């Protein structure tokens, strides 16, 4: 599973999660740090990324549009990069199952 990390998440996550999510990137790495949600959505869909965000906007968009891309919503308010890392590590198997789910467009983790 390749992740596209939204601007509200630290780019450090790429290094911390590289062993589980190879090929992942951050919006900053691909010049989308100031892009609107629609642009980020299209980028992820066209390139086979799942969007990971703490922003409920992508959650809502997934209900309206379905997928691709798949959306993973980190449902934690203010939390550290280490906490986000732990969430994404602890739910790795669940995320891989979600990637293969033909009907699921959205996964909430917290």
C-alpha positions as CSV (number, residue, x, y, z in Angstrom):
1,X,0.0,0.0,0.0
2,X,1.4,3.4,-1.0
3,X,0.3,6.3,1.1
4,X,0.0,10.0,0.2
5,X,0.4,11.9,3.4
6,X,-1.7,15.1,3.7
7,X,-0.2,18.4,4.7
8,X,-1.5,18.1,8.3
9,X,0.9,15.1,8.8
10,X,4.7,15.3,9.2
11,X,6.9,14.4,6.3
12,X,9.0,12.5,8.8
13,X,6.5,9.7,8.7
14,X,7.9,8.7,5.4
15,X,11.1,7.6,7.0
16,X,9.5,6.2,10.1
17,X,7.1,4.0,8.0
18,X,9.2,3.2,4.9
19,X,9.6,-0.5,5.9
20,X,5.8,-1.0,5.9
21,X,4.6,1.5,3.2
22,X,7.3,1.6,0.5
23,X,6.8,4.1,-2.3
24,X,4.7,6.4,-0.1
25,X,5.1,10.2,-0.3
26,X,4.0,13.4,1.3
27,X,2.1,16.2,-0.5
28,X,5.2,18.5,0.1
29,X,7.4,16.0,-1.8
30,X,5.3,16.2,-4.9
31,X,4.7,20.0,-4.9
32,X,1.1,19.8,-3.5
33,X,1.6,21.4,-0.1
34,X,-0.6,24.3,-1.1
35,X,-3.0,22.4,-3.4
36,X,-6.7,22.2,-2.8
37,X,-8.3,18.9,-1.8
38,X,-9.6,18.2,-5.3
39,X,-6.0,18.4,-6.8
40,X,-4.7,16.1,-4.0
41,X,-7.6,13.7,-4.7
42,X,-6.9,13.6,-8.4
43,X,-3.2,13.1,-7.9
44,X,-3.7,10.2,-5.5
45,X,-6.4,8.5,-7.7
46,X,-4.2,8.8,-10.9
47,X,-1.1,7.4,-9.2
48,X,-2.6,4.7,-7.0
49,X,-2.1,6.3,-3.6
50,X,-4.3,6.1,-0.5
51,X,-4.7,9.5,1.1
52,X,-3.9,9.6,4.8
53,X,-5.2,12.7,6.6
54,X,-6.4,14.1,9.9
55,X,-8.8,16.3,7.8
56,X,-12.4,15.2,7.8
57,X,-12.8,16.8,4.3
58,X,-11.3,13.7,2.6
59,X,-13.6,11.5,4.7
60,X,-16.6,13.4,3.4
61,X,-15.4,13.4,-0.2
62,X,-14.9,9.6,0.0
63,X,-18.6,9.2,0.7
64,X,-19.6,11.4,-2.2
65,X,-17.1,10.0,-4.8
66,X,-16.2,6.6,-3.6
67,X,-12.8,5.5,-4.7
68,X,-10.2,5.7,-6.0
69,X,-8.4,6.9,-4.1
70,X,-9.0,5.2,-0.8
71,X,-9.0,7.5,2.3
72,X,-7.5,6.7,5.7
73,X,-8.6,9.2,8.4
74,X,-6.5,9.6,11.5
75,X,-9.2,10.5,14.1
76,X,-6.9,12.0,16.6
77,X,-6.8,15.6,17.4
78,X,-3.5,17.1,18.4
79,X,-1.1,14.2,18.6
80,X,2.6,13.6,18.0
81,X,4.2,12.2,14.9
82,X,5.2,9.2,17.1
83,X,1.5,8.6,17.9
84,X,0.6,8.7,14.2
85,X,3.5,6.3,13.5
86,X,2.2,3.9,16.1
87,X,-1.4,4.1,14.7
88,X,-0.2,3.3,11.1
89,X,2.1,0.5,12.3
90,X,-0.5,-1.0,14.7
91,X,-3.2,-1.1,11.9
92,X,-0.9,-2.3,9.1
93,X,-2.8,-5.6,8.6
94,X,-6.1,-3.8,8.7
95,X,-4.9,-1.2,6.1
96,X,-3.7,-4.0,3.8
97,X,-7.1,-5.7,4.0
98,X,-8.8,-2.3,3.3
99,X,-6.6,-1.8,0.2
100,X,-8.0,-5.1,-1.2
101,X,-11.6,-4.4,-0.2
102,X,-13.6,-3.9,-3.4
103,X,-16.3,-1.8,-1.6
104,X,-14.5,0.1,1.1
105,X,-13.6,3.7,0.3
106,X,-12.8,5.0,3.8
107,X,-11.0,3.7,6.9
108,X,-11.0,5.6,10.2
109,X,-8.2,4.9,12.6
110,X,-7.7,6.3,16.0
